[in-house]
Amino acid sequence: MANSIYKINKGINKPIEFRGLKAQYIGYLAGGLVALMILFAVLYISGIPVMFCLPFILILGTLLFMMVYRYSHKYGQYGLLKKAAKRSLPAYIRFRSQKLFTNLIHQKEHGK
């Protein structure tokens, strides 16, 4: 019985990928496309001619695709989230003494 009837999923722990887009970028593209459809509807309902609305939306859609694909290739699965998290960190934190760190070391040594 060398052959098994069970198939092994070799895609475990790999990011979801669709035509080169990785992970959350698929959601960003979908959200952007929905926003463009809503923008087109608003422009059309407000009375702007279709001959202006359509090229405008097509240009914005092209820019959306280019930017999302660029970010997906540049930052990868978690890179953009890491960049946003790094931006939210303070530039520096001042400590006037080292007691905070030495107390942490002593607590770790004593098992607290």
Secondary structure, DSSP 4 states (H G I P E B T S, - for coil): --S-SSPP-TTTTPPPEETTEETHHHHHHHHHHHHHHHHHHHHHHTT--HHHHHHHHHHHHHHHHHHHHHHHHHHTTTHHHHHHHHHHS-S----S-SHHHHHHHHHHHHT-
